[in-house]
Amino acid sequence: MAREGRKHGGDRGTGQLVSAALLLAAVLFFLPAVVVRGDPVYHPPGTGDLPNGEAPLPVNPGGASAAAGVRDRGRAVRLLTREGTVTELTMSDYLWGVVAAEMPASFEEEALKAQACAARTYTAVLQNSGKHPDADICADSTCCQAYIERSAAEARWGLNAGEYGEKIDLAVARTDGLGVLYQGSPIQALFFSSAAGKTVDAVEVWGNSVAYLKSVDSPEGNEVPNYRSQSVLGAEEVKSLTLSAYPGADLSGDPSGWFGQASRTEGGTVISMPLGGVTLTGGQVRSLFSLRSACFTVTWDGAQFTFDVTGYGHGVGMSQYGANAMAKGGSSFEDILTWYYTGTQVGLLW
């Protein structure tokens, strides 16, 4: 009877309640149209807007179907495993294994989503490349992308398996079918672990300029495990490794003169460095002495060489730890991707 009691409480009161209810309904209905999204894009001091100057796309442009992951489940990936066999997976299952293998599952959701998009884009490009005769892509990170089976990942995570597995499920599903596009085409979405303050322009690593792989500021730092590392080698070891790869190098003199003056990027990464009269790229020196990155200095103390290294990886494209730092600062996965891949947009691949 309480409802009846309110009904006979007076016409004026009823009218006020109805008017208030109608006003509240109207506000809730039109709220999405009038709320303006803030700008969480990473802006280091002294920098401007995103390189392309365009607003990020919505998280799920496909609505409910995107949230369910139907686009990725409708596509197949032929994976060349590390054991040499070829297995066929749905794109969603494959991407789960890539994200789990390539990025710590403890990372922020938006960083995991950025990784899923980058991996999806990289896969889309390789599927049309013919790189592997009987497969689209392989599970070797030095060739294509790392991949781990779900059971192996969950065993590695232990008590966190349920939480981490669900995080990656959501990262893949909530970016269903989305990739990184430059002038309407999927890009070579290269990524690496951590940068030394700035990413590296592709031309300074491989000699080829790529419009969307330019150097940008990257916000990670000493929170990264082994962000600063050191490698110590004796003169005979440096000599042996160098001559086996570059027999034309002259290492007959005093070891203090073997390494010449390095040419560096603004962020400190070695572009080129003379070694025994042979000019090597920073990447070649890194590979030769198994350094974590090409952002290094080398000193000779009369007995041994010490390489002081910052960051990890080739330095081109998206920094994974930088992406996580941006996500912690409030950036969305679209912000992250369009920051690291200059002039790109996030859009549907299929």
Secondary structure, 3 states (H helix, E strand, C coil): CHHHHHHCCCHHHHHHHHHHHHHHHHHHHHHHHHCCCCCCCCCCCCCCCCCCCCCCCCCCCCCHHHHHCHHHHCCEEEEECCCCCEEEEEHHHHHHHHHHHHCCCCCCHHHHHHHHHHHHHHHHHHHCCCCECCECEECCCCCCCCCCCHHHHHHHHHHHHHHHHHHHHHHHHCCCCEEEEECCEECCCCEECECCCECCCHHHHHCCCCCCCCCCECCCCCCCCCCEEEEEEEHHHHHHHHHHHCCCCCCCCCHHHCECCCEECCCCCEEEEEECCEEEEHHHHHHHCCCCECCEEEEECCCEEEEEEECEECCCCEEHHHHHHHHHCCCCHHHHHHHHCCCCEEEECC
